[in-house]
């Protein structure tokens, strides 16, 4: 699935710094678990996407699944060879954005970034929708609540990722192996049996609404291309491998290619032989599983393992997108917000952004995989093409040994992925691909506008220039107070430490209260001037702002010190501070004074 | 309707202070417009509430509407006489809460306040639901969207009240006069005609499910009592009248009594004579209007004017509840939040609270008036009783001329409203009145808990005691900085003015960047020490908090000065400041340092 770990290369740096070396790095087999779950899990919706399109021309056309899959596997072969070269040239990983930034200039890097963001979001949505469908195949009661299942899974993933649970390749090993075994088992057992062991789901009445023309075949091909998403993830994560990392990564890429190709071809054969058509309440994969295993425990176990692997595939987006967004933020192309990590090493804003966008998408399509597939893969193929073109440029510029042969391979890859991408876009345009065509340019525009702002702000802030030395001035600290109290004593203590001059200011609406305050002040005699400001309209904030504005701009540094009562129990927070926070907000918006919040903690 | 202007007495003080005198005060007739719209508009749902209950025993029982209405009008008479006395004794107005606080002690005042809050919310819900039903009578297309109509009206009222449009009695005069004319017109025209001019709505098939027993009559009576809500509003608003204000207010109260009584009796007569039963899609009032006017323009005009008057009646709650909540906040019985007015003279939090609560209620009952009526009026009658009992206590304590006669009248009133209240409560308990019985004690508990907190906080803050004089200490100002820039220069200037000692602190994750900063600092040489804090885990906030914690508690006043970049355009706000705000929030929560935000405004 799409670019799952594109930017994860950033993470392993921390252990390295602590000198823990290679034992935290991946072997070839572990790499398969950590970096190709999203690609392998595509078999859960790729073949289905082909069948759903072909069935429009009647059940007789299902035989076309096999030749279409053969073409897709050819494309897969070219991509795998191409990415083995990408691994050799970019051993630091980095994904399409990094490659494009380095070799193809800013504009194409923005295109790559936009395509990546769209894909990360789609990966989450498609994986969860397919996972929910797989779960519902085993437990039919869930089939009317697919959206709810998706949103529950999404909430779970988001929570886990906000807490920052670091996933480990070893934890992923078991589900990966189980998944590969059960998928290959479906193919082998299915071929060994002469007819399906069991048939699940309710029969659809098939009305042939279209004939099997070239357009329908192209459509089925482009839908099936969704099975190729994620092939690039290993190339993006090369730094995660043990030395010799290039060799190991290439070996993993080849393993992925062989496994995925075998699964796709085997399933296509079974679909053709057993005339597997879409049936109500179950997925095509569930039908194949029932055909191979019957409906015993193996069937349920397969459904559960497929759901788990799809959820884990969605999880790789949570590893990838927040990191990509933080890189974009560091490049001034997204709000710096997305580069913020509070105390946990998690880019929370990125995680939340991904969760919100995926949830919106899932709700919009009602968690139906078939409605997401047309949006999917356009962005992935954009990334494929950019990577290959970048590589061709690299070969031509550097001209190492055998550069021409390599350039031809990557060039062929680029041409094939471009053609496939165009087929995808044209055949799926009206079904949803237009949305990607709208979203990608909008994202690119956003990046550009954000960058333009930061460049201008940087100039205004004088970043990178040595400024004149700071000026020494006198200071006035204004303390808004309502009454004589322990709080007032604490506030004046802080103000006297900070200011050359201190004045207490009280806004009073009623003359009697003002008089009483004046008397109490004189009895207290704190050595600080008290000014009482009249407020005929009972507003507290407006007269204070006017007072502060009068004092600023006289050459002195003016600070307003606002005492802030903080109850120990959070449930009382609503009962305190509201006036101080309101005053602080208005002062910050309307005056040039420094606004100081002084905490006063209660035992309550 | 309920206590519409209970606390509006606070508003007219401002004009007085400016010496504009009596021309902003109300004449008797204007008082009718300003203070009794909610009472008069009750005729839109009071008679209907009786009919809806009686129809359960078949159409033959509709004749009982007249005697039940006669009893309600007797109760009205007693209330009007009672309230004329309340006006004389409490010329400063004030509502049940003020009366109870003065004469009956804190516990009953809390009961009065809780009952008032419940009623304000119900007034909004009932008025809007009845208004939407009236509108749908004229425009049947709306009848399937009653809830949506209510919520649109509510949004409109809330927006207007958040902006603080001060309603004027003169603006209300026209709809009031039109409403009275059209209601009296229905009665007079209806009586003059020998049979209805037109019949609107679709016939319901009536199945008699109950017999006309005493319980059904009591139920119909208690539902009809909803027509009496709002009778007390004039007494609450006495200070709004021109001198002689007691006389004028009493005259208005009498006018209200006569008009409301005449309308109720006339309508009850017509319901009996024409056998008006509930029909689909129209209100009882709409049927009466069609019977009197036919279905020409007068019918549509009446529907519109009824809707308008009901919306205006709902609006009186927006005048009353936020003010009551601000009074409760001033008495430490609600969060001080509700006493906050920013720059407009509007208690926004109270307005929002009222809108949210009414919206929830409308959604919960699906905007059906009949489901709100059982909740309504229990609280109103609690307020009636509390006011009367307070007055009896007043007469017995003060013993002015004729006190015994007066005490007897108010005592009779108290007994009658108590009996009516108990009837309401028992007959309507299962239909929803239990909700009021739950809500009122919960609100009283809330008031008590809030007050307990404020009392304890007041003690801890040393309010009302003269504290020791403030202490003179030295200060350290810490300036978190990332780089040498114009922003750093401005921040150090402010810090040097405020602190006896200033230190710039930079958290750096990468040694190369730290070195570069150190070099730039030495070239700049601002005369301030730079400390670089290492952050192996790339967190910015945690090392800074640790640094600040080390410095506090050494006897010096520690302040952290955080520069805050403020773009001129609000759309850029998301692009700046997030790191500073995050740091400020964590420092405020975790350290005892004074946190100072220094604004740095961009021209962007």
Interface residues (C-beta under 8 A of the other chain):
Chain A: X14 X17 X18 X335 X336 X337 X340 X341 X342 X343 X345 X450 X453 X454 X456 X457 X460 X461 X462 X463 X464 X465 X466 X467 X468 X469 X470 X471 X472 X473 X474 X475 X477 X483 X484 X485 X486 X487 X488 X489 X490 X492 X493 X494 X495 X496 X497 X498 X499 X500 X520 X523 X524 X525 X526 X527 X528 X536 X537 X538 X539 X540 X541 X542 X556 X557 X559 X561 X564 X565 X566 X567 X572 X574 X575 X576 X578 X579 X582 X584 X586 X588 X591 X592 X593 X594 X595 X596 X597 X598 X599 X600 X601 X602 X603 X604
Chain B: X14 X17 X335 X336 X337 X340 X341 X342 X343 X345 X450 X453 X454 X456 X457 X460 X461 X462 X463 X464 X465 X466 X467 X468 X469 X470 X471 X472 X473 X474 X475 X477 X483 X484 X485 X486 X487 X488 X489 X490 X492 X493 X494 X495 X496 X497 X498 X499 X500 X520 X523 X524 X525 X526 X527 X528 X536 X537 X538 X539 X540 X541 X542 X556 X557 X559 X561 X564 X565 X566 X567 X572 X574 X575 X576 X578 X579 X582 X584 X586 X588 X592 X593 X594 X595 X596 X597 X598 X599 X600 X601 X602 X603 X604
